[in-house]
Amino acid sequence: MCEKFKVLKEELVVITNICKKKEERLVAMAVKCELKEEKIAAMAVRKLEAMATKIKRKEELEAVLDLCGENEQKLVSMDQLDQEKEAALQHSVSMLFMGQAQEEAQQLQMEEYRKTICALKREMEGNENTTTALVEFHKE
């Protein structure tokens, strides 16, 4: 029995060594898995941070886009107001030129009236002279 016991003891030592080696491998695999999990977690954190940065940037760009849209609307309104002011100014200038033209026409017409009045006065003076001459002629 001693022999059997010795053989069993040796087998037990061999099996124990095998178990220790397997345990060491399992520990090494567990460490590798933990390292992989840490790497995966770190990658996930980086990806989430990158996504958060992209989302924040997108929100900033949307805000800028909204602001640009508002500014574009303001520019369109200002352009329309400028066009209206320009049209009003052109109308005022047209009216001013028309008023000046009418004033010049009235001045020319007044000058014609003066000439006509002067001509009529001369004609009347001539008629008076003729009338006076006729009256004197008849008196004689």
C-alpha atoms as one frame of an Amber mdcrd trajectory, in Angstrom:
protein
   0.000   0.000   0.000   2.796   2.264   0.546   3.619   2.007  -3.031   0.107
   2.892  -4.049   0.129   5.712  -1.626   3.398   6.964  -3.087   2.039   6.756
  -6.623  -1.130   8.525  -5.582   0.905  11.171  -3.839   3.018  11.709  -6.976
  -0.121  11.872  -9.106  -1.555  14.353  -6.637   1.580  16.504  -6.945   1.398
  16.326 -10.754  -2.311  17.172 -10.745  -1.683  19.982  -8.254   1.070  21.385
 -10.500  -1.239  21.150 -13.500  -3.959  22.915 -11.519  -1.503  25.608 -10.421
  -0.399  26.160 -14.019  -4.032  26.317 -15.164  -4.776  28.692 -12.314  -1.813
  30.872 -13.347  -3.105  30.846 -16.932  -6.585  31.741 -15.731  -5.159  34.585
 -13.632  -3.154  35.804 -16.645  -6.270  35.576 -18.829  -8.278  37.438 -16.197
  -5.626  40.173 -16.111  -5.685  40.339 -19.923  -9.482  40.549 -19.848  -9.337
  43.325 -17.261  -6.808  45.200 -19.398  -9.011  44.722 -22.460 -12.049  45.888
 -20.492 -10.109  48.966 -19.357  -9.037  49.659 -22.949 -12.600  49.181 -24.163
 -13.901  51.443 -21.391 -11.280  54.086 -22.249 -12.201  53.857 -25.938 -15.879
  54.132 -25.060 -15.177  57.217 -22.931 -13.164  58.792 -25.776 -15.915  58.008
 -28.282 -18.559  59.441 -25.964 -16.445  62.559 -25.437 -15.967  62.883 -29.200
 -19.710  62.477 -29.745 -20.425  65.058 -27.050 -17.965  67.431 -28.713 -19.594
  66.844 -32.112 -23.056  67.404 -30.647 -21.905  70.594 -28.949 -20.258  71.785
 -32.171 -23.408  70.936 -34.122 -25.516  72.920 -31.654 -23.092  75.848 -31.932
 -23.249  75.676 -35.731 -27.048  75.536 -35.635 -27.051  78.600 -33.376 -24.717
  80.376 -35.800 -26.931  79.284 -38.693 -29.998  80.653 -36.914 -28.149  83.901
 -36.260 -27.095  84.062 -39.918 -30.712  83.504 -40.950 -31.835  86.327 -38.675
 -29.068  88.571 -40.012 -30.034  87.662 -43.583 -33.642  88.584 -42.840 -32.455
  91.881 -41.356 -30.327  92.523 -44.441 -33.271  91.760 -46.726 -35.435  94.137
 -44.696 -32.726  96.795 -44.771 -32.292  96.308 -48.526 -36.027  96.649 -49.051
 -36.061  99.774 -46.870 -33.123 101.174 -48.863 -34.971 100.478 -52.116 -38.068
 102.209 -50.774 -35.986 105.195 -49.644 -34.246 105.318 -53.019 -37.596 105.228
 -54.821 -38.915 108.002 -52.569 -35.758 110.037 -53.185 -36.039 109.532 -56.951
 -39.667 110.597 -56.769 -38.685 113.686 -54.757 -35.943 114.530 -57.252 -38.390
 114.048 -60.132 -40.904 116.284 -58.423 -38.188 118.862 -57.752 -37.106 118.861
 -61.398 -40.731 118.970 -62.485 -41.311 121.893 -60.123 -38.254 123.684 -61.503
 -39.429 123.031 -65.053 -42.874 124.365 -64.201 -41.323 127.410 -62.534 -39.150
 128.053 -65.601 -42.195 127.626 -67.861 -44.139 130.067 -65.677 -41.254 132.555
 -65.844 -41.157 132.227 -69.635 -44.916 132.651 -69.764 -44.697 135.715 -67.489
 -42.018 137.151 -69.766 -44.295 136.559 -72.777 -47.161 138.234 -70.889 -44.918
 141.234 -70.119 -43.893 141.494 -73.755 -47.527 141.253 -74.819 -48.539 143.898
 -72.254 -45.731 146.197 -73.418 -46.772 145.678 -77.026 -50.390 146.390 -76.125
 -49.335 149.524 -74.223 -47.364 150.751 -77.227 -50.289 149.968 -79.450 -52.623
 151.810 -77.097 -50.242 154.772 -77.005 -50.148 154.665 -80.769 -53.945 154.539
 -80.843 -54.116 157.442 -78.388 -51.763 159.428 -80.581 -53.848 158.554 -83.613
 -57.033 159.421 -81.755 -55.547 162.703 -80.571 -54.382 163.472 -84.085 -57.808
 162.639 -85.472 -59.502 164.744 -82.839 -57.239 167.669 -83.637 -57.707 167.088
 -87.316 -61.447 167.214 -86.920 -61.172 170.307 -84.786 -59.442 172.137 -87.497
